């Protein structure tokens, strides 16, 4: 369970580690007397804007990761719905050829899992 929690928040943990290292480096430089940029209103607003933009990027990335976890289930349910609709059409009109359709759906699923979706 602990590993899955770490895997889910890996990007956020990496960002926290990088920020902690940068803060530590800044504290080390400050202890040696290196001032760097003088703290003014402009510097603080630029820093705040940068942090805000990076927060948006990290939040968007985490959302994309969660969205990609849903994609296989959505694809499977869509293929299943196509097959069920074709069975209903076959019952009413006698078309399409269900055997060929099933073969193509299975080939599509197999090629997608192998990374060869263009061959379908």
N, C-alpha and C positions, 0 to 999 in steps of 0.2 A: 504494500500500500504506500509506503514512504517513497519508493522509487517512482511510482506513477504520479505522485504529487510533485516530485521534483521535475519529472519530465514535462508535466503540464505547465509549469512556471519557470522553465529553464531560461527563457529569454529575459524574463523579469529579474531572475537571480543574477544573470550575467551583467545586466545593467546596474544592479545594486553593487556588485563587486567592482565594476569599473568606476562607478561614482565614488565608492569608498577609497579606492586607490588614488584617484585624482585629489580627493579631499586630503588624504594623508600626504601626498606629494606637496600640495599647497601648504599644509601645516609645516612640513619639513623645510621648505623654502622660506617660509615666514620666520621660522626659528633662526635661520642663518642671516636674516636681515634683508632678504630679497623681497621688495615690495610689489613689483609688477605694476599693474595698472592701478591708478588712484581710484578709490571707490567714489564714484559720482552717480548722480541720478541717471545719466545716460548709460553708464556701464551696467547699473543694476537693471534697467529696463531691457537692455540688449540681452543680458544673461537670463532674465525672466522669460523673454520671448523665445530664446533658444530652448530653455527647459520646457516651455509649453509646447513648442513644435515637436521636440523629441518625445514628449508624453503622448502626443497625438499619433506619432509614428509607431511607438511601441503598442499603444492601444489598438491601432488598426491592424498591426501584425498579429497580435493575439487573436483578434476577431477572425482574421483570415485563416489562421490555424484551426480554429473551431469550426469554421465553415467547411474546410476541406475534409474534416472528419465526417461530415454529414453527406458528402457527395456520393460515396459508394452506395449507401442505403437508398438515396434518392434515385440513383441510376437503376438499381435493382428493382425498386418499386415501379419505375416508369416502364422498364422492359416487361415486367409482370403484367402491368396494365395493358400494354400493347398486345400481349398474348391473349389476355382475357377478352379484349375487344374483338380480336380476330376470331376467337372461338364463337362469340356471339354473332358475328357477321356470317361465319360458316354455317351456324345453325339456321339463320334466316335466309341467306342467299346462296349458300353452297360454295362460296368463295371466301377467302383465299385458301391456298394449299398450306394446311397447318404443319405438315411434316417439314416442308421446306422452311417455313417461318421459324419453327422451333430450332432447326439446324442453324439458321442464320443468327438467331438470338444467342444460342450457345457458342457459336463461333465468335460473335461480337464480344461476349463476356470473356471468352478465353483470350482473345487478342488484346483486349483492354488490360487484363491482368498480366499479360506478357509484354505490354507496351507497344503492340503492333496494331493499333486501332485503325490505321489507314488501309489495312488489307481487307477490311470487311466491305 
